[in-house]
Amino acid sequence: MPKHEAPPKTVAYSAVREQVYMVFPNDLNANNTVFGGQIMALMDRFAAVAADRHAGGICVTASVDAVHFVAPAKGGDVLIFNCSVNRAWTTSMEVGCKVEAECTGGGERRHILSAYLTFVAVDTDGKPVSVPALTPKTQAERHRYEEAQLRRELRLRHAEDLKALRAGRSKR
């Protein structure tokens, strides 16, 4: 499979910006804060839109890592999602997401969650397909681009360590 058959794309091309979700009572736990899993499910959907746009087709979530809950979201809040592709490799890409909350009716935004998700582009048979390269334009985009490579190396090393650990256990 040739690498990056399609022309490179920019971060802005596929970015999901200012997607809003109004919190309702069924989103809340007993502490009147939003279930973390609810926020993660919404984030995965918006991140998938960014990945699908970049790839020009269907992408599946391969991993979610570095999820940081910074502050709780509460009843009466509005959640604002921003997701963008940080880097693309042969068949996969990293999408970074930032979620903010503000009180209904406006007000100061507060950062509540950040995470990195890895997506793989697939064909109709579920087989990985190549994705376009990413061309970062701004200094912030270049910074996220370089950091994405470091995170990928850590993910791959972690996967190798787990594989070795499991192989050692199966010999016992």
C-alpha positions in Angstrom: 0.0 0.0 0.0 1.6 3.3 -1.1 2.0 5.8 1.7 -0.1 9.0 1.6 -1.5 8.6 -1.9 -3.8 11.7 -1.5 -2.4 15.2 -1.2 -1.5 16.4 2.3 -4.2 18.2 4.3 -4.1 20.9 6.8 -5.3 20.8 10.4 -8.0 23.3 9.6 -9.4 21.1 6.8 -10.7 18.4 9.2 -11.0 20.3 12.5 -14.2 20.0 14.5 -14.7 23.4 16.2 -17.1 24.7 18.8 -19.4 21.7 18.8 -21.9 22.3 21.6 -23.8 19.8 23.8 -26.3 21.0 26.4 -26.2 19.0 29.6 -29.5 17.5 30.7 -30.4 15.8 34.0 -30.0 12.3 32.6 -26.3 13.2 31.9 -25.6 13.7 35.7 -24.5 11.5 38.5 -25.5 11.8 42.2 -23.1 14.7 42.7 -24.9 16.7 40.0 -21.8 16.4 37.7 -21.7 15.0 34.2 -20.7 11.3 34.0 -17.1 11.2 32.7 -18.0 8.4 30.3 -20.7 10.5 28.7 -18.2 13.2 28.0 -15.8 10.6 26.6 -18.4 9.1 24.3 -19.3 12.5 22.9 -15.6 13.3 22.5 -15.0 10.0 20.6 -17.8 11.0 18.1 -16.5 14.5 17.4 -12.9 13.1 17.2 -14.2 10.5 14.7 -15.6 13.3 12.5 -12.2 15.0 12.4 -10.5 11.7 11.5 -13.1 10.8 8.9 -12.7 14.2 7.3 -8.9 13.9 7.2 -8.9 10.3 5.8 -11.8 11.0 3.4 -13.5 7.9 4.6 -14.4 5.7 7.6 -12.1 5.6 10.6 -12.3 3.5 13.7 -11.0 4.3 17.2 -7.9 2.3 17.9 -7.0 3.8 21.3 -7.7 6.6 23.7 -4.9 7.8 26.0 -3.8 10.6 28.1 -7.4 11.4 29.2 -7.2 14.2 31.7 -10.2 15.3 33.6 -9.3 18.8 34.7 -12.6 20.0 36.3 -16.1 18.7 36.5 -19.0 19.7 34.3 -22.2 20.4 36.2 -26.0 20.4 35.6 -26.9 23.5 33.7 -23.5 23.6 31.8 -23.0 23.6 28.1 -20.1 21.5 26.8 -17.9 22.8 24.0 -15.8 20.3 22.0 -12.8 21.1 19.8 -11.0 18.2 18.1 -8.3 18.2 15.4 -5.8 15.9 13.8 -2.4 16.4 15.3 -0.4 14.0 13.0 -1.0 11.3 10.4 1.1 8.3 9.7 0.5 5.5 7.2 -3.0 4.3 8.1 -3.5 6.0 11.5 -3.7 9.5 13.0 -3.8 11.1 16.4 -6.7 13.4 17.1 -6.4 15.8 20.1 -9.6 17.0 21.8 -10.2 19.7 24.3 -13.5 20.1 26.1 -14.7 23.2 27.9 -17.8 24.0 29.9 -19.7 27.2 30.4 -22.9 28.0 32.4 -26.1 28.0 30.3 -26.7 31.5 28.9 -23.0 32.3 28.5 -20.2 33.0 31.0 -16.7 32.2 31.5 -15.4 28.9 29.9 -13.5 26.5 31.9 -11.3 23.7 30.6 -12.7 20.3 31.8 -11.0 17.6 29.7 -8.2 16.9 27.3 -7.4 13.7 25.5 -5.6 12.1 22.6 -7.3 9.4 20.4 -5.7 7.2 17.7 -7.9 6.4 14.7 -7.2 4.0 11.9 -8.7 4.5 8.4 -10.4 1.4 7.0 -12.1 0.2 3.8 -15.5 -1.4 3.6 -13.9 -4.7 4.6 -12.4 -3.2 7.7 -8.8 -3.4 6.3 -6.5 -0.4 7.1 -6.0 2.0 4.2 -3.5 4.9 3.8 -4.3 8.4 4.9 -3.1 11.7 3.6 -0.2 13.4 5.3 -0.8 16.3 7.6 0.8 19.7 6.9 0.9 21.8 10.1 0.8 25.6 9.4 1.0 27.4 12.7 3.6 27.1 15.4 1.0 25.6 17.8 0.1 23.0 15.1 3.8 22.2 14.5 4.3 21.7 18.3 1.3 19.3 18.5 2.6 17.5 15.4 6.0 16.9 17.1 4.5 15.9 20.4 2.2 13.4 18.6 5.2 11.5 17.4 6.6 11.3 20.9 3.2 10.0 22.2 3.1 7.5 19.4 6.5 6.1 20.3 5.4 5.8 23.9 2.2 4.0 22.9 4.1 1.5 20.7 6.7 0.9 23.4 3.9 0.3 25.9 2.2 -2.1 23.6 5.5 -4.0 23.2 6.0 -4.1 27.0 2.5 -5.5 27.5 3.1 -8.1 24.8 6.3 -9.2 26.5 4.6 -9.3 29.9 1.8 -11.4 28.6 4.2 -13.8 26.9 6.1 -14.2 30.1 2.9 -15.0 32.0 1.8 -17.6 29.5 5.0 -19.6 30.1 4.2 -20.1 33.8 
